């Protein structure tokens, strides 16, 4: 499970990589830490077929009787097509979640956080998680008033050998190439599901470890 990631690329880099027009983009904020419930940039297909960059709330909302609704930030590849909670969104509302690094905790007390990024000459190359989105109308807090928001979650799969040194259960499905990103957001559901696989261990590196719940790499200027 991944419940913490960063997106520190400049807005222009996000629009360029995911081929979104300036007139189809909400303001994009570079952030060194994104937590469940935060608003974050997501790229999806608009009703007219064009791509748009929007700000959505991280975590599908799962009502719980007598308790606060639960925010579900990830969904398992092996449950995607069998669970009615995920299936409709996977079939109809796939999206790309821009990312520059993600963190997994080593389960000790206190936990230490290990940040993963793509292996590249760049400090934090931009890539995407394989996401889905849906509209939610209802409370997001116990006893809270109803809200109407769009929410997102992203797929996880079995970990590669590197991620398994920290989290032996799951890792996010990573889409690093334009072909993978196109297949996820534009292809049919069978094409998209074939992308549910661990990212090669050689393609990732651990770039930071410790108690910090943010990627400490300095955010680049917006003009880059």
Residue frames as qw, qx, qy, qz and C-alpha x, y, z in Angstrom:
[[0.000, 0.888, 0.459, 0.000, 0.00, 0.00, 0.00],
 [0.402, 0.163, -0.003, 0.901, 1.21, 3.51, -0.79],
 [0.175, -0.843, -0.503, 0.071, -0.25, 6.34, 1.28],
 [0.222, -0.850, 0.097, 0.468, 2.33, 9.05, 0.60],
 [0.692, 0.316, 0.351, 0.545, 3.83, 10.42, -2.60],
 [0.139, -0.638, 0.040, 0.756, 5.21, 13.61, -4.11],
 [0.554, 0.644, 0.411, 0.331, 4.76, 15.56, -7.33],
 [0.344, -0.718, 0.039, 0.604, 7.54, 18.15, -7.55],
 [0.466, 0.233, 0.505, 0.688, 7.75, 18.67, -11.32],
 [0.077, 0.275, -0.020, -0.958, 7.04, 22.09, -12.76],
 [0.585, 0.474, 0.437, -0.492, 3.53, 22.57, -14.22],
 [0.479, 0.640, -0.390, -0.458, 4.90, 22.87, -17.77],
 [0.045, 0.338, -0.936, -0.082, 6.57, 19.46, -17.44],
 [0.415, 0.223, 0.809, -0.351, 3.28, 17.87, -16.38],
 [0.575, 0.623, 0.152, -0.508, 1.34, 19.38, -19.29],
 [0.336, 0.621, -0.618, -0.346, 4.06, 18.40, -21.75],
 [0.097, -0.219, 0.971, -0.021, 4.47, 14.78, -20.63],
 [0.322, 0.334, 0.849, -0.255, 0.76, 14.04, -20.43],
 [0.095, 0.221, 0.601, 0.762, -0.17, 16.14, -23.49],
 [0.064, -0.746, -0.618, 0.241, -2.64, 18.47, -21.82],
 [0.247, 0.635, 0.215, 0.700, -3.40, 21.89, -23.30],
 [0.165, 0.053, -0.408, 0.896, -2.94, 24.97, -21.14],
 [0.438, -0.188, -0.083, -0.875, -6.62, 25.77, -21.55],
 [0.806, -0.228, -0.461, -0.292, -7.55, 22.35, -20.14],
 [0.615, 0.008, -0.608, 0.502, -5.51, 22.54, -16.94],
 [0.483, -0.853, -0.172, -0.099, -6.40, 23.62, -13.44],
 [0.012, -0.846, 0.481, -0.230, -3.50, 25.19, -11.50],
 [0.913, 0.019, -0.369, 0.171, -0.81, 22.56, -10.84],
 [0.353, -0.848, 0.327, -0.222, 1.03, 22.79, -7.54],
 [0.607, 0.352, -0.665, 0.257, 4.42, 21.18, -6.93],
 [0.675, -0.600, 0.166, -0.396, 4.22, 19.33, -3.61],
 [0.197, 0.500, -0.819, 0.200, 6.86, 17.42, -1.65],
 [0.077, 0.070, 0.943, -0.315, 4.23, 15.35, 0.21],
 [0.552, -0.128, -0.319, -0.760, 0.71, 14.32, -0.77],
 [0.161, -0.045, 0.886, -0.432, -1.37, 12.52, 1.86],
 [0.055, -0.444, -0.875, -0.184, -4.76, 10.74, 1.76],
 [0.037, -0.804, -0.527, 0.272, -7.57, 13.27, 1.52],
 [0.179, -0.540, 0.191, 0.800, -5.35, 15.91, -0.09],
 [0.613, 0.743, 0.124, -0.238, -6.21, 17.52, -3.40],
 [0.476, -0.393, 0.604, 0.505, -3.78, 16.47, -6.14],
 [0.387, 0.520, -0.398, -0.649, -3.35, 16.72, -9.89],
 [0.626, 0.139, 0.767, 0.020, -4.93, 13.99, -12.00],
 [0.212, 0.332, -0.526, -0.754, -5.02, 13.72, -15.80],
 [0.481, 0.302, 0.803, -0.181, -8.24, 12.30, -17.25],
 [0.118, 0.237, 0.665, 0.698, -10.29, 12.33, -20.43],
 [0.274, 0.246, 0.264, -0.891, -12.95, 15.04, -20.57],
 [0.601, 0.430, 0.591, -0.324, -16.41, 14.52, -22.04],
 [0.550, 0.764, -0.110, -0.317, -15.25, 15.87, -25.41],
 [0.954, 0.218, -0.023, 0.206, -12.36, 13.40, -25.60],
 [0.330, 0.740, -0.357, 0.466, -9.57, 15.87, -24.79],
 [0.662, -0.197, -0.543, 0.477, -7.25, 15.35, -21.86],
 [0.208, -0.839, 0.007, -0.503, -7.59, 17.63, -18.88],
 [0.452, 0.083, -0.646, 0.610, -5.54, 18.16, -15.72],
 [0.483, -0.663, -0.228, -0.525, -7.81, 18.57, -12.69],
 [0.032, -0.374, 0.703, -0.604, -7.52, 18.67, -8.92],
 [0.752, -0.301, -0.475, -0.344, -9.21, 15.69, -7.26],
 [0.526, -0.608, 0.441, -0.400, -9.33, 14.43, -3.68],
 [0.376, 0.352, -0.857, 0.005, -7.17, 11.38, -2.97],
 [0.117, -0.005, 0.922, -0.369, -9.16, 8.40, -1.74],
 [0.427, -0.340, -0.653, -0.525, -12.45, 6.80, -2.73],
 [0.374, -0.305, 0.427, -0.765, -15.03, 7.22, 0.02],
 [0.463, -0.148, -0.869, -0.089, -16.27, 4.05, 1.72],
 [0.518, -0.525, 0.062, -0.672, -19.23, 4.65, 4.09],
 [0.393, 0.015, -0.864, 0.314, -19.08, 2.81, 7.43],
 [0.502, -0.652, -0.451, -0.346, -22.11, 2.47, 9.67],
 [0.625, -0.760, -0.161, 0.079, -21.62, 4.43, 12.88],
 [0.649, -0.376, 0.176, 0.637, -18.11, 5.48, 11.91],
 [0.123, 0.748, -0.239, -0.607, -16.42, 8.12, 9.82],
 [0.844, 0.529, -0.004, -0.088, -16.28, 7.24, 6.12],
 [0.714, -0.373, 0.414, 0.424, -13.00, 5.57, 5.18],
 [0.383, 0.803, -0.301, -0.343, -10.79, 6.97, 2.44],
 [0.890, -0.001, 0.417, 0.185, -9.51, 4.13, 0.25],
 [0.021, 0.823, -0.345, -0.451, -6.37, 5.33, -1.52],
 [0.055, 0.398, -0.847, -0.349, -5.32, 2.17, -3.38],
 [0.884, 0.114, 0.166, -0.422, -7.03, -0.75, -5.09],
 [0.536, -0.327, 0.756, 0.187, -5.55, -4.19, -5.71],
 [0.322, 0.344, -0.641, -0.606, -5.07, -5.48, -9.24],
 [0.158, -0.061, -0.982, -0.081, -6.47, -8.88, -8.25],
 [0.116, 0.501, 0.720, -0.465, -9.69, -7.29, -6.92],
 [0.084, 0.283, -0.196, -0.935, -10.23, -4.73, -9.69],
 [0.387, 0.000, -0.622, -0.681, -12.58, -6.71, -11.90],
 [0.392, -0.309, -0.866, 0.020, -14.34, -8.71, -9.20],
 [0.165, -0.429, -0.555, 0.693, -15.18, -5.92, -6.74],
 [0.140, 0.786, 0.527, 0.293, -18.21, -3.73, -7.57],
 [0.309, -0.849, -0.097, 0.417, -16.56, -0.97, -5.52],
 [0.284, -0.552, 0.445, 0.645, -13.82, -0.63, -8.17],
 [0.534, 0.222, 0.736, 0.353, -15.06, -2.33, -11.34],
 [0.327, 0.845, 0.421, 0.044, -17.20, 0.42, -12.85],
 [0.088, -0.933, 0.196, 0.288, -14.54, 3.09, -12.38],
 [0.471, -0.358, 0.678, 0.437, -11.86, 0.83, -13.87],
 [0.500, 0.421, 0.701, 0.286, -14.03, 0.11, -16.89],
 [0.231, 0.837, 0.427, 0.253, -15.11, 3.71, -17.50],
 [0.104, -0.981, 0.043, -0.155, -13.00, 6.26, -15.60],
 [0.836, -0.147, -0.030, 0.528, -9.29, 5.55, -15.73],
 [0.050, 0.991, -0.081, 0.090, -6.84, 8.41, -15.15],
 [0.709, 0.295, -0.323, 0.553, -3.15, 9.19, -14.78],
 [0.507, -0.851, -0.097, 0.094, -1.76, 10.36, -11.45],
 [0.472, 0.720, -0.326, 0.390, 1.45, 12.43, -11.93],
 [0.803, -0.582, 0.032, 0.125, 4.19, 11.41, -9.49],
 [0.355, 0.774, -0.486, 0.199, 7.88, 12.12, -8.91],
 [0.223, 0.277, -0.869, 0.344, 8.47, 9.85, -5.88],
 [0.739, -0.437, -0.263, -0.439, 6.54, 7.64, -3.48],
 [0.098, -0.515, 0.705, -0.479, 7.19, 6.51, 0.07],
 [0.812, -0.238, -0.508, -0.159, 6.81, 3.21, 1.89],
 [0.405, -0.726, 0.406, -0.380, 7.30, 2.88, 5.67],
 [0.495, 0.176, -0.826, 0.204, 9.52, 0.29, 7.27],
 [0.663, -0.572, -0.292, -0.384, 7.34, -1.14, 10.01],
 [0.544, -0.075, -0.571, 0.611, 9.39, -0.37, 13.06],
 [0.294, -0.889, -0.345, -0.061, 8.61, 2.00, 15.92],
 [0.434, 0.653, 0.183, -0.593, 8.87, 4.80, 15.03],
 [0.786, 0.459, 0.384, 0.156, 8.44, 4.05, 11.32],
 [0.239, -0.508, 0.392, 0.729, 11.08, 5.16, 8.85],
 [0.625, 0.680, 0.243, -0.295, 10.01, 6.30, 5.40],
 [0.489, -0.220, 0.614, 0.579, 11.80, 5.20, 2.25],
 [0.437, 0.714, 0.052, -0.544, 11.26, 7.22, -0.92],
 [0.644, 0.108, 0.656, 0.378, 11.42, 5.62, -4.36],
 [0.341, 0.744, -0.116, -0.562, 12.00, 7.38, -7.69],
 [0.881, 0.468, 0.053, 0.036, 12.72, 6.24, -11.23],
 [0.671, -0.348, 0.330, 0.565, 16.35, 5.47, -12.08],
 [0.474, 0.791, 0.243, 0.300, 17.45, 8.27, -14.36],
 [0.484, 0.215, -0.132, 0.838, 19.95, 11.09, -14.73],
 [0.256, -0.609, -0.085, -0.746, 17.27, 13.46, -13.49],
 [0.087, -0.222, 0.732, -0.638, 16.84, 13.63, -9.70],
 [0.416, 0.283, 0.722, -0.474, 13.08, 12.95, -9.87],
 [0.092, -0.031, -0.697, -0.711, 11.78, 11.96, -13.32],
 [0.560, 0.099, 0.222, -0.792, 8.04, 12.44, -13.76],
 [0.148, -0.050, -0.953, -0.260, 5.87, 9.35, -14.21],
 [0.584, -0.238, -0.112, -0.768, 2.30, 8.24, -13.51],
 [0.314, 0.010, 0.891, -0.329, 0.40, 5.89, -11.26],
 [0.210, -0.236, -0.796, -0.517, -2.42, 3.92, -12.89],
 [0.163, 0.128, 0.538, -0.817, -5.45, 5.64, -11.42],
 [0.102, -0.527, -0.762, -0.363, -9.23, 5.65, -11.52],
 [0.077, -0.013, 0.278, -0.957, -11.73, 8.30, -10.45],
 [0.157, -0.555, -0.792, -0.200, -15.39, 8.72, -9.59],
 [0.208, -0.516, 0.010, -0.831, -17.84, 11.31, -8.28],
 [0.340, -0.293, -0.806, 0.386, -18.87, 11.19, -4.63],
 [0.308, -0.523, -0.090, -0.790, -21.89, 12.86, -3.08],
 [0.762, -0.507, -0.402, -0.036, -22.24, 12.48, 0.67],
 [0.431, -0.873, 0.223, -0.047, -20.31, 13.07, 3.90],
 [0.689, 0.448, -0.484, 0.300, -16.57, 12.54, 4.16],
 [0.078, 0.310, -0.675, 0.665, -16.50, 12.97, 7.94],
 [0.250, -0.404, -0.862, 0.174, -18.58, 11.41, 10.71],
 [0.060, -0.737, -0.522, 0.424, -21.60, 13.64, 11.24],
 [0.163, -0.323, 0.262, 0.895, -20.40, 15.97, 8.51],
 [0.540, 0.585, 0.167, -0.581, -22.57, 17.61, 5.89],
 [0.807, 0.357, 0.431, 0.191, -22.84, 16.19, 2.39],
 [0.060, -0.685, 0.390, 0.613, -20.26, 17.27, -0.16],
 [0.830, 0.523, 0.188, -0.033, -19.98, 16.71, -3.91],
 [0.148, -0.768, 0.551, 0.290, -16.41, 15.96, -4.98],
 [0.857, 0.403, -0.316, -0.051, -14.47, 13.92, -7.52],
 [0.611, -0.615, 0.498, -0.020, -12.08, 11.44, -5.91],
 [0.679, 0.519, -0.512, -0.092, -9.30, 9.17, -7.18],
 [0.782, -0.435, 0.445, 0.002, -7.41, 6.04, -6.21],
 [0.433, 0.638, -0.593, -0.234, -4.62, 4.08, -7.90],
 [0.967, 0.031, -0.217, -0.132, -3.82, 0.44, -8.55],
 [0.302, -0.666, 0.679, -0.063, -1.31, -1.68, -6.65],
 [0.889, 0.241, -0.372, -0.114, 0.32, -4.98, -7.57],
 [0.902, -0.320, -0.062, 0.284, 2.93, -7.34, -6.15],
 [0.166, -0.920, 0.269, 0.230, 6.19, -5.56, -5.24],
 [0.723, 0.555, -0.374, 0.174, 9.42, -5.88, -7.18],
 [0.802, -0.116, -0.402, 0.427, 12.58, -7.01, -5.40],
 [0.259, 0.293, -0.255, 0.885, 13.60, -3.46, -4.42],
 [0.456, -0.458, -0.024, -0.763, 10.23, -2.34, -3.00],
 [0.855, -0.296, -0.408, -0.125, 9.90, -5.70, -1.24],
 [0.535, 0.111, -0.521, 0.656, 12.88, -4.82, 0.94],
 [0.118, -0.119, 0.323, -0.931, 10.60, -2.22, 2.57],
 [0.672, 0.116, 0.271, -0.679, 7.04, -3.38, 1.78],
 [0.154, -0.165, 0.951, 0.211, 6.76, -7.09, 0.98],
 [0.414, 0.438, 0.742, -0.293, 3.05, -6.92, 0.12],
 [0.449, 0.775, 0.439, 0.071, 2.23, -4.30, -2.56],
 [0.295, -0.318, 0.190, 0.881, 3.59, -1.52, -4.76],
 [0.431, 0.647, 0.147, -0.612, 1.85, 1.02, -7.05],
 [0.707, 0.415, 0.479, 0.314, 1.38, 0.18, -10.73],
 [0.190, -0.660, 0.203, 0.698, 3.81, 2.54, -12.46],
 [0.638, 0.662, 0.354, 0.170, 3.33, 3.88, -15.99],
 [0.438, -0.587, 0.209, 0.648, 6.65, 5.37, -17.10],
 [0.265, -0.030, 0.604, 0.751, 6.31, 5.51, -20.89],
 [0.383, 0.224, -0.100, -0.891, 3.93, 7.37, -23.19],
 [0.483, 0.001, -0.771, -0.416, 2.75, 4.06, -24.68],
 [0.276, -0.256, -0.863, 0.336, 1.83, 2.72, -21.23],
 [0.106, 0.323, 0.367, -0.866, 0.08, 5.94, -20.28],
 [0.429, 0.162, -0.386, -0.801, -1.87, 6.00, -23.54],
 [0.437, -0.102, -0.874, -0.186, -2.91, 2.36, -23.15],
 [0.149, -0.296, -0.764, 0.554, -4.15, 3.00, -19.62],
 [0.183, 0.427, 0.291, -0.836, -6.18, 6.12, -20.31],
 [0.460, 0.400, -0.298, -0.734, -7.21, 5.51, -23.95],
 [0.261, 0.145, -0.923, -0.242, -7.19, 1.74, -24.42],
 [0.729, -0.343, -0.379, -0.456, -9.92, -0.76, -23.61],
 [0.660, -0.622, 0.294, -0.303, -10.09, -2.43, -20.23],
 [0.982, -0.009, 0.063, 0.180, -8.17, -5.51, -21.38],
 [0.559, 0.591, -0.186, 0.552, -5.28, -3.37, -22.64],
 [0.231, -0.761, 0.280, -0.537, -5.30, -1.42, -19.40],
 [0.857, -0.448, 0.180, -0.178, -5.36, -4.51, -17.20],
 [0.907, 0.239, -0.124, 0.323, -2.29, -5.94, -18.93],
 [0.239, 0.702, -0.316, 0.591, -0.34, -3.05, -17.39],
 [0.679, -0.638, 0.167, -0.322, -1.00, -4.41, -13.89],
 [0.910, 0.095, -0.252, 0.316, 2.51, -5.69, -13.23],
 [0.571, -0.694, 0.013, 0.438, 5.45, -4.85, -10.97],
 [0.337, 0.913, -0.232, 0.004, 7.77, -2.17, -12.33],
 [0.845, 0.232, -0.340, 0.342, 11.28, -3.60, -12.93],
 [0.644, -0.682, -0.114, 0.327, 13.46, -3.28, -9.83],
 [0.603, -0.035, 0.189, 0.774, 16.36, -1.95, -11.92],
 [0.127, 0.609, 0.364, 0.693, 14.16, 0.96, -13.00],
 [0.433, -0.850, -0.170, -0.248, 13.68, 2.25, -9.44],
 [0.502, 0.232, -0.515, 0.655, 16.01, 3.54, -6.75],
 [0.460, -0.742, -0.429, 0.231, 15.66, 4.56, -3.12],
 [0.337, 0.637, -0.008, 0.693, 16.43, 8.29, -3.03],
 [0.178, -0.535, 0.361, -0.743, 15.76, 9.07, 0.63],
 [0.663, -0.326, -0.674, 0.025, 15.24, 7.26, 3.91],
 [0.173, 0.106, -0.518, 0.831, 14.48, 8.42, 7.42],
 [0.010, 0.478, 0.737, -0.478, 11.71, 9.94, 9.50],
 [0.152, 0.317, -0.105, -0.930, 10.77, 12.73, 7.07],
 [0.455, 0.491, 0.738, -0.084, 7.28, 12.41, 5.58],
 [0.429, 0.862, 0.036, -0.268, 8.21, 14.55, 2.59],
 [0.812, 0.303, 0.129, 0.482, 10.63, 14.31, -0.29],
 [0.370, -0.773, -0.021, 0.515, 13.35, 16.77, 0.68],
 [0.498, 0.179, 0.426, 0.734, 14.58, 17.37, -2.87],
 [0.048, 0.448, 0.111, -0.886, 14.15, 21.08, -3.59],
 [0.511, 0.656, 0.546, -0.104, 11.13, 21.83, -5.77],
 [0.460, 0.127, 0.372, 0.797, 12.24, 23.23, -9.17],
 [0.129, 0.363, 0.061, -0.921, 11.28, 26.76, -10.23],
 [0.598, 0.523, 0.504, -0.339, 8.00, 27.00, -12.15],
 [0.403, 0.765, -0.277, -0.419, 9.86, 28.19, -15.27],
 [0.202, -0.402, 0.867, 0.212, 11.81, 24.93, -15.67]]
